[in-house]
Amino acid sequence: MIEANRPFTPDWVSPPGDTIADFLEERNWTQPRERRTLGLHSRTY
């Protein structure tokens, strides 16, 4: 069971771009596929 009384205070950071890149790599997705999945136009991504 997770202790709810203790706040989450990490001593590390993860740049958002790295997190997204890891997500894409884990799923073997390309950026164009991600854009289609999210419904984004290539100019906005």
Secondary structure, DSSP 8 states (H G I E B T S, - for coil): ---TTS----S----HHHHHHHHHHHTT--HHHHHHHHT--GGG-
